[in-house]
């Protein structure tokens, strides 16, 4: 079997419903790596809450964060590392108009930085529950252009804020909506998507597009699953993602769907 590039989303895909990696998944990913395949995490998560999963899977390959805005190999220098940032002036503009736009929280992130002007609601568990003095977002603390800006908005203001950001900065940025009950917008550099990061990694390892297999479950996986040679939707994926994919796992993310599919597809059972 030719070497494969296997790109895996985290939430709803590699992780179960308790946001954990199962022993079965760890075992199969280790077997795939040992067989010579390249396994890469490709996630919308920032590095700060995906590094531990990368380490659990014992990977040494590139990881993609912020839906493609950062591609790097953790714990080492990699000449191929790249990041796409947004102008910090956009963050400052949101801060200046915070009350008018009814923004409940603004956060700016990079590979190793997290700055926020307020603590998030307790329901947003992707964010720190305390802010150290050096994590408070201000004109003085935000010294470099961030990779991502998060806006937690009042529900009735979501479309208003989207329209304002795109009207003022649409040539420079794209804005996405997080799933779930909260109104959370994420602003990243224009044109960022997982598919471009996957193509970049494949080029670095000289892997043909037809030898890339990708797993996902949500809207931010759409371009990735459509681009690769074999796009696989999780059993728990949205109907749109299942419609884009070449195949659907027999089991969902809470029953080792990714691991069982890979085990059969790569003949790793023995």
Secondary structure as GFF3:
##gff-version 3
##sequence-region A 1 270
A	DSSP	beta_strand	5	8	.	.	.	ID=ss1
A	DSSP	pi_helix	10	14	.	.	.	ID=ss2
A	DSSP	alpha_helix	23	34	.	.	.	ID=ss3
A	DSSP	beta_strand	38	41	.	.	.	ID=ss4
A	DSSP	three_ten_helix	47	49	.	.	.	ID=ss5
A	DSSP	alpha_helix	51	56	.	.	.	ID=ss6
A	DSSP	beta_strand	63	65	.	.	.	ID=ss7
A	DSSP	three_ten_helix	66	68	.	.	.	ID=ss8
A	DSSP	beta_strand	70	72	.	.	.	ID=ss9
A	DSSP	beta_strand	82	83	.	.	.	ID=ss10
A	DSSP	alpha_helix	88	96	.	.	.	ID=ss11
A	DSSP	alpha_helix	98	101	.	.	.	ID=ss12
A	DSSP	beta_strand	103	109	.	.	.	ID=ss13
A	DSSP	beta_strand	114	116	.	.	.	ID=ss14
A	DSSP	three_ten_helix	133	135	.	.	.	ID=ss15
A	DSSP	beta_strand	148	153	.	.	.	ID=ss16
A	DSSP	three_ten_helix	155	157	.	.	.	ID=ss17
A	DSSP	alpha_helix	158	169	.	.	.	ID=ss18
A	DSSP	beta_strand	173	177	.	.	.	ID=ss19
A	DSSP	beta_strand	184	189	.	.	.	ID=ss20
A	DSSP	alpha_helix	194	204	.	.	.	ID=ss21
A	DSSP	three_ten_helix	209	211	.	.	.	ID=ss22
A	DSSP	beta_strand	212	216	.	.	.	ID=ss23
A	DSSP	three_ten_helix	219	221	.	.	.	ID=ss24
A	DSSP	alpha_helix	222	227	.	.	.	ID=ss25
A	DSSP	beta_strand	230	233	.	.	.	ID=ss26
A	DSSP	alpha_helix	239	244	.	.	.	ID=ss27
A	DSSP	beta_strand	247	248	.	.	.	ID=ss28
A	DSSP	three_ten_helix	253	255	.	.	.	ID=ss29
A	DSSP	alpha_helix	257	265	.	.	.	ID=ss30
###
